[in-house]
Amino acid sequence: MSFHTGAGARFAIGKESAWGTPVADTMLINFSSESMAPEVTKTEEESLIAALATAGLDLQALKASGDVSFILKPENAGYIMKAALGGTDVVAAVTGQQQHTLSPVAAAGSLPSYTIRIDRKQVVKQYSGCKVDSLKLEAKAGDYVRATLTLKGKDESVVASIATSVPPSLKAYKFVGATVVAGGTTLEVTGITFDYANQLEDGPQTSSTGVYLSEPLHGKRKITVTLELPYGTNAEAIQTTNLLTEALLSSVVLHFESPAIIATTYKYRMDITLNNVAVTECKTNVGDTGVLMTSLSGEATEVGSTAPISVVVYDATVAQY
């Protein structure tokens, strides 16, 4: 019997027109790990007749879920942000670039769904009806911007192949060139963690869904950011002004970019703006003789008609995501 290694495995994604109706993939993700798998509910028929062990298990429910981790590339940045936020993508041409302004789906709206295909070399597994439960972006000094998607899907099946053959090739987003502006003040940070959670709730299993669950529904979005920065005047000001009071940071703007060029001198880049950020932690402690560091956390809130988040992606893609 031959065995397989992870080298050469592929992870591909395609956008569905209707939830749970599989489609061919259109994009390869340069993934580093994945944990997609079916989740089954099996129960034993109750009986008081004596037995040595479980009498047998019947399949009652079936769904799929898992994570995929990867380094963010310009080819998939807009696609991934659209999948996570789910709202309208407004595209505008700006001096040889395409500017995609993405917003979260409305409370009464529906997140887009996707078909995932994973070539694990023995077979190609397909997961239909996948929605983004959460997205995490992490950027630390000396490293790339790393992304983790947590997905909820309908089912698992086996398909013949992955349709997409060309992997993303542009230089990845990285910490170099990243900036953070909090309440109009530029912060010098050593680490950024952005979390966007749709807080998906499994759809109910009904008399018409068989062993499957119905389409998962999003709840209130939870949008947080955690920053690591050297302790100083800016950290102390935020602790005094925003942590110990109800005063909000008007915005926290995270800027990420790739060294790759769209046109002339314009880089592939992305600006994530969190509005009306409530500071929930601003902690500085002495632990050794090294540089004193502050851990700062905040959560975007909905105030009036101002959305808690907006994302602008600059790339060369003319069509909406």
Protein Blocks (a to p, Z undefined) as FASTA:
>chain_A
ZZddfehpacdddddfbghiacddfbdcddfbdcbdcdddddddddfbdcfbdfbdcdfb
dcddddddddddfklmmmmmmmmnopacddddeehiacdddddddfklccddddddddeh
jaccddehiacfbdcddddehiacddddddddfbdcddfbdfblbdcfbdcddfehpacd
eehiacddfbdcddddehiacddddfklomaccddddddddddddddddddfklmmmmmm
mmmmmbdcfbacdddddfbdfbhjbccddddddehiacfbdcdddfbfbdcddddddddd
dehjbcfbdcddddfbfbdZZ
